[in-house]
Amino acid sequence: MVGLKDSTQPYHVLSDANILSFIKDHLYTYDDKTNRLVSRPSHLSAAKTSGEINVFLVHRLSQHTLAQLLDEAHRRKIKINFVLSPEQKYENTLLKLFFTEDELNTFQARLGSSIAFPDNIHILIHKDAYAYVAELQTRYDGYRNIMSFDCATLDGCDLQRFPHLPLDLTEQFLKSGKFDLYAPFSDIINSLLRGQHVVLYGSIPASIYETLSQLASGKIESHTFNGLLTIVATEDDLTFLQTIANNPIITEDMLFNKKLSHLKNKYPYVNVNVADFDKDASFIAIEQKLLQLELDSYLKERDTGYGYYPTDESLAKQFDAERLYAIETALRLNPWVMVEGPTGIGKTDFLQKVLIKKYSLSYTIADWLKNPSLLVFDEASFNSELSGLGSHFFERFMCLRNKIPGFYYQGKYITLTKEHKVIFLFNPATYGAGRDTSGFLSQHALNVTFKLIPDYYLRARILFPTLSAWDVNFDKSIYTGFTAVFDWITQHSFTDEVLITPRELKTMVNLFVHRARQLDPINNPDLNGLAAEIAYDIGKQTLLDHEYLLTMFNQIFQPKKRLRLDTSIPMDYFPYQHTAYSFIKSFIESSYSEVNNLGLGAIILEGGSNIGKSFFIDTLVKELSHKHNIRVFHISPTMPFYEKEKQLLEAAECKGIVIADEFNTSIWPNKLLNNLVMGLDKDGKERSNYGVVLVATQNPVDYEGRFTMDPSFRKRSICFQLDWPAYKLGDDFKKLKMFSLFVPEQKVNAEENYNDVPWLFRFI
């Protein structure tokens, strides 16, 4: 093993992504002629044959990868020439096993002067890569002749071959036992092969280091390209670019006035006040603030007069119109808009009830690319590696700001129209559960803020429409039971947390209608009492995590006397289970009535171990599913993540009940679950007779291995905190029929025959 020396051999960038190319003699690659995968020597085979290889170690290389390299080199007797940055001399603890401190100190991070570098490759270091791209935009007439991409959004196949699996792949395989893998070069590479100009800018992820090293030689695989490749990276990637370019051009930051000049040309309709900007701000920060200030000025100047004789309905229409105006104004200024805010302020409802009347909405990228429309990204802050898009995928929407808008998707760059717009709706990242608003959602944001929903809107859009479906006359004073609870909790909410949302109000009203229809209006005239009782039951669930507020709430709203609504509770249930039984039974039956969306879609039973939560749920759901012909699905805490997704989607198709034990002990597909319990499909599109009713059990979060519930899902569910006693031997034993299930031929008496029952069946 030797240190760096001058060499005419190429330098190979070793990363976690390409270690197999060194370890394996042959790899599967794509054959242009046969459209099939074939076994070919790896691109490092020649180096292994010559017995010497020059290796550049990236900063993000894992110790495990380096260990595999050293082990394989020792086995094959291959000499390794390391290229180390100054900090890597001391960072890499594994190298210290092979070199002395003096040897590490003599390493010099320099390259051989004889490395050939093509003229059609321009590699630059710029303090503000976006500013340099703006300069190119002016120079090349607004991207007409070039393609530009943020490096952070790309991976290896985006710069090489992009495999396309045909839609009928499964059918083809079943018929012939074979399948063809169509893997053409991506449009980025095709542009270079056609002699066009490609610009890659921004921070470079390690996953494309190896590919960029190949492109910097002027070749891709065995194909030489004549196109111009410009790589505009940040100073963080200086060490890597010095490896592939020897002497990359280092440019100074563009002056503030020049950045502002580019933006004035790009947005001639925007008023600019220089005093509003930080002179040291980046190009993107200036552009973001400029558009936000312009949007705010439009919204501030808007006349929001309500007329002389406002009604709840007219005020609600005006409220919708103000939100719609804000969204439309933002989309006139920019191809996308962000709507961020706490759950329960009506983001999704606005989408489904208001925006859809004015715009053609698309819920998948594939549909949006085919038709000029407004692409909806609901719960956009859930975008991550788990979503399948990648943590920096949204940066690809930057191409919508090109003079001719476009989008790079599945290896192809698709030209779009000015009518291709995007709306991102999401909850704050502080909600956790995998949410992330960094990157595009914050750095390139054009925000529209939704205010809390006022009481007149609730009356016009929730109370009146729901109660009007009831064909029995009622006094308007009945509203008081709902609005008194809602207003009290709203007034006692915190600035950063909405404790009660319109979903809870909608659930109150729907449960009221369901129960009221079961009453005899002559013998049970106390509908106001019924409304107050239901409002209390729902309202107190929102305050379970706020003991002080819950105590105050109970003092004011707890019913002095409860209506006996359910006189047919089976004797199998203990008296302390009757309240939960009656509520859950009513909740599930209401969910499967003519109401398409009850408001809330899940019930969580939380309590200690051995109190019978799971047995209670299984028995109750079995009774209701048999009575109403509803399919039931069970999801265990050990079920794999992908299997949970599959089960949830299958349950949604038949609007089934999903029972989940130990809900807070495993990871859930939160975005999917949030949609399904609201009757939306996986893309956030509303569908009739679709979705799931989730009934779950969990232990308190202070138990070991339990997670805090996703706040967004918490606002879509009702949580019962159970104080039931733990089961003890002999407690009300006659009410438990478990033994007859296990010992069908033996009649078991609670006290007399208990010891004769096998011990396994004594536990409930």
VENSULGI-V429486 format. One record per backbone hydrogen bond with DSSP energy under -0.5 kcal/mol. CO is the residue of the C=O (numbers start at 0). NH is the residue of the N-H. If there is no record, write none. Layout:
co->CO nh->NH
co->CO nh->NH
This chain:
co->1 nh->81
co->9 nh->11
co->9 nh->53
co->11 nh->13
co->11 nh->55
co->12 nh->14
co->13 nh->57
co->14 nh->17
co->15 nh->18
co->17 nh->20
co->17 nh->21
co->18 nh->21
co->18 nh->22
co->19 nh->23
co->24 nh->41
co->26 nh->28
co->26 nh->39
co->28 nh->37
co->29 nh->31
co->30 nh->34
co->30 nh->35
co->34 nh->180
co->35 nh->30
co->37 nh->28
co->37 nh->39
co->39 nh->26
co->41 nh->44
co->43 nh->47
co->44 nh->48
co->45 nh->49
co->46 nh->50
co->46 nh->51
co->50 nh->78
co->52 nh->54
co->52 nh->80
co->53 nh->11
co->54 nh->56
co->54 nh->82
co->55 nh->13
co->55 nh->57
co->57 nh->60
co->61 nh->65
co->62 nh->66
co->63 nh->67
co->64 nh->68
co->65 nh->69
co->66 nh->70
co->67 nh->71
co->68 nh->72
co->69 nh->73
co->70 nh->74
co->71 nh->75
co->72 nh->76
co->72 nh->77
co->78 nh->52
co->78 nh->80
co->79 nh->1
co->79 nh->81
co->80 nh->54
co->81 nh->83
co->82 nh->56
co->84 nh->87
co->84 nh->88
co->85 nh->88
co->86 nh->89
co->86 nh->90
co->87 nh->91
co->90 nh->92
co->91 nh->94
co->91 nh->95
co->93 nh->96
co->94 nh->97
co->94 nh->98
co->99 nh->103
co->100 nh->104
co->101 nh->105
co->102 nh->106
co->103 nh->106
co->107 nh->109
co->111 nh->114
co->117 nh->120
co->119 nh->121
co->119 nh->228
co->120 nh->122
co->121 nh->123
co->121 nh->230
co->122 nh->248
co->123 nh->125
co->123 nh->232
co->124 nh->250
co->127 nh->130
co->127 nh->131
co->128 nh->132
co->129 nh->133
co->130 nh->134
co->131 nh->135
co->132 nh->136
co->133 nh->137
co->134 nh->138
co->135 nh->139
co->136 nh->141
co->137 nh->140
co->139 nh->143
co->139 nh->144
co->140 nh->143
co->141 nh->402
co->141 nh->403
co->144 nh->196
co->146 nh->198
co->148 nh->150
co->148 nh->200
co->149 nh->152
co->150 nh->153
co->154 nh->157
co->154 nh->158
co->155 nh->158
co->156 nh->159
co->159 nh->185
co->160 nh->162
co->161 nh->183
co->162 nh->164
co->163 nh->165
co->163 nh->181
co->165 nh->168
co->167 nh->171
co->168 nh->172
co->169 nh->173
co->170 nh->174
co->171 nh->175
co->171 nh->177
co->172 nh->176
co->179 nh->181
co->180 nh->182
co->181 nh->163
co->183 nh->161
co->185 nh->189
co->186 nh->190
co->187 nh->191
co->188 nh->192
co->189 nh->193
co->190 nh->195
co->191 nh->194
co->191 nh->225
co->191 nh->226
co->195 nh->227
co->196 nh->146
co->197 nh->229
co->198 nh->148
co->199 nh->231
co->200 nh->150
co->202 nh->204
co->204 nh->207
co->205 nh->208
co->207 nh->211
co->208 nh->212
co->209 nh->213
co->210 nh->214
co->211 nh->215
co->213 nh->216
co->213 nh->218
co->214 nh->217
co->215 nh->117
co->217 nh->224
co->219 nh->222
co->222 nh->219
co->226 nh->228
co->227 nh->197
co->227 nh->229
co->228 nh->121
co->228 nh->230
co->229 nh->199
co->229 nh->231
co->230 nh->123
co->230 nh->232
co->231 nh->201
co->232 nh->125
co->233 nh->236
co->234 nh->237
co->236 nh->240
co->237 nh->241
co->238 nh->242
co->239 nh->242
co->239 nh->243
co->240 nh->244
co->241 nh->245
co->244 nh->246
co->248 nh->124
co->248 nh->250
co->250 nh->126
co->254 nh->258
co->255 nh->259
co->256 nh->260
co->257 nh->261
co->258 nh->262
co->259 nh->263
co->260 nh->264
co->261 nh->265
co->262 nh->266
co->266 nh->269
co->271 nh->273
co->272 nh->275
co->273 nh->276
co->277 nh->280
co->281 nh->285
co->282 nh->286
co->283 nh->287
co->284 nh->288
co->285 nh->289
co->286 nh->290
co->287 nh->291
co->288 nh->292
co->289 nh->293
co->290 nh->294
co->291 nh->295
co->292 nh->296
co->293 nh->297
co->294 nh->298
co->295 nh->299
co->296 nh->300
co->297 nh->301
co->301 nh->303
co->310 nh->314
co->311 nh->315
co->312 nh->316
co->313 nh->317
co->314 nh->318
co->315 nh->319
co->316 nh->320
co->317 nh->321
co->318 nh->322
co->319 nh->323
co->320 nh->324
co->321 nh->325
co->322 nh->326
co->323 nh->327
co->324 nh->328
co->325 nh->329
co->326 nh->330
co->327 nh->331
co->328 nh->332
co->329 nh->333
co->334 nh->421
co->336 nh->423
co->337 nh->339
co->337 nh->447
co->338 nh->425
co->341 nh->344
co->343 nh->501
co->345 nh->349
co->346 nh->350
co->347 nh->351
co->348 nh->352
co->349 nh->353
co->349 nh->354
co->350 nh->355
co->353 nh->356
co->353 nh->357
co->354 nh->357
co->354 nh->358
co->358 nh->360
co->359 nh->373
co->361 nh->375
co->363 nh->367
co->364 nh->368
co->365 nh->369
co->366 nh->370
co->372 nh->374
co->372 nh->420
co->373 nh->361
co->374 nh->376
co->374 nh->422
co->375 nh->377
co->376 nh->379
co->376 nh->424
co->378 nh->381
co->379 nh->382
co->380 nh->435
co->383 nh->386
co->383 nh->388
co->383 nh->389
co->384 nh->387
co->389 nh->392
co->391 nh->394
co->392 nh->395
co->393 nh->396
co->394 nh->397
co->395 nh->398
co->396 nh->399
co->397 nh->400
co->398 nh->401
co->398 nh->405
co->402 nh->404
co->404 nh->415
co->406 nh->408
co->406 nh->413
co->408 nh->411
co->410 nh->186
co->411 nh->408
co->411 nh->413
co->412 nh->414
co->413 nh->406
co->416 nh->419
co->418 nh->420
co->420 nh->374
co->421 nh->336
co->422 nh->376
co->422 nh->424
co->423 nh->338
co->424 nh->378
co->424 nh->379
co->425 nh->340
co->427 nh->430
co->428 nh->431
co->430 nh->710
co->431 nh->434
co->437 nh->440
co->438 nh->441
co->438 nh->442
co->439 nh->443
co->441 nh->444
co->445 nh->337
co->447 nh->449
co->453 nh->457
co->454 nh->458
co->455 nh->459
co->456 nh->460
co->457 nh->461
co->457 nh->462
co->458 nh->463
co->461 nh->465
co->462 nh->466
co->463 nh->467
co->464 nh->468
co->465 nh->468
co->466 nh->469
co->468 nh->470
co->474 nh->477
co->475 nh->478
co->476 nh->479
co->477 nh->480
co->477 nh->481
co->478 nh->481
co->478 nh->482
co->479 nh->483
co->480 nh->484
co->481 nh->485
co->482 nh->486
co->483 nh->487
co->484 nh->488
co->485 nh->489
co->486 nh->490
co->487 nh->491
co->489 nh->492
co->493 nh->496
co->496 nh->493
co->496 nh->498
co->500 nh->503
co->500 nh->504
co->501 nh->505
co->502 nh->506
co->503 nh->507
co->504 nh->508
co->505 nh->509
co->506 nh->510
co->507 nh->511
co->508 nh->512
co->509 nh->513
co->510 nh->514
co->511 nh->515
co->512 nh->516
co->514 nh->517
co->514 nh->518
co->515 nh->518
co->518 nh->520
co->519 nh->523
co->524 nh->526
co->525 nh->529
co->526 nh->530
co->527 nh->531
co->528 nh->532
co->529 nh->533
co->530 nh->534
co->531 nh->535
co->532 nh->536
co->533 nh->537
co->534 nh->538
co->535 nh->539
co->536 nh->540
co->537 nh->540
co->537 nh->541
co->538 nh->541
co->539 nh->542
co->540 nh->543
co->542 nh->545
co->545 nh->549
co->546 nh->550
co->547 nh->551
co->548 nh->552
co->549 nh->553
co->550 nh->554
co->551 nh->555
co->552 nh->556
co->553 nh->557
co->562 nh->564
co->564 nh->566
co->569 nh->572
co->573 nh->576
co->574 nh->577
co->576 nh->580
co->577 nh->581
co->578 nh->582
co->579 nh->583
co->580 nh->584
co->581 nh->585
co->582 nh->586
co->583 nh->587
co->584 nh->588
co->585 nh->589
co->586 nh->590
co->587 nh->591
co->589 nh->592
co->600 nh->693
co->601 nh->717
co->602 nh->695
co->603 nh->605
co->603 nh->719
co->604 nh->697
co->605 nh->721
co->607 nh->610
co->609 nh->726
co->611 nh->615
co->612 nh->616
co->613 nh->617
co->614 nh->618
co->615 nh->619
co->616 nh->620
co->617 nh->621
co->618 nh->622
co->619 nh->623
co->620 nh->624
co->621 nh->625
co->622 nh->626
co->623 nh->627
co->624 nh->628
co->624 nh->629
co->630 nh->656
co->632 nh->658
co->633 nh->635
co->634 nh->660
co->635 nh->638
co->639 nh->643
co->640 nh->644
co->641 nh->645
co->642 nh->646
co->643 nh->647
co->644 nh->648
co->645 nh->649
co->646 nh->650
co->647 nh->651
co->648 nh->652
co->649 nh->653
co->650 nh->653
co->650 nh->655
co->651 nh->654
co->651 nh->690
co->655 nh->692
co->656 nh->632
co->656 nh->658
co->657 nh->659
co->657 nh->694
co->658 nh->634
co->659 nh->696
co->661 nh->664
co->662 nh->665
co->663 nh->706
co->667 nh->669
co->668 nh->672
co->669 nh->673
co->670 nh->674
co->671 nh->675
co->672 nh->676
co->674 nh->677
co->674 nh->679
co->675 nh->678
co->675 nh->691
co->678 nh->686
co->680 nh->683
co->684 nh->680
co->686 nh->689
co->691 nh->693
co->692 nh->657
co->693 nh->602
co->694 nh->659
co->695 nh->604
co->696 nh->662
co->697 nh->606
co->699 nh->702
co->702 nh->705
co->709 nh->713
co->710 nh->714
co->712 nh->715
co->713 nh->716
co->715 nh->600
co->715 nh->601
co->717 nh->603
co->717 nh->719
co->718 nh->720
co->719 nh->605
co->719 nh->721
co->727 nh->730
co->729 nh->731
co->729 nh->732
co->731 nh->734
co->732 nh->735
co->734 nh->736
co->736 nh->740
co->737 nh->740
co->737 nh->741
co->738 nh->742
co->742 nh->745
co->744 nh->746
co->746 nh->748
co->748 nh->752
co->752 nh->755
co->752 nh->756
co->753 nh->756
co->757 nh->760
co->758 nh->761
co->759 nh->762
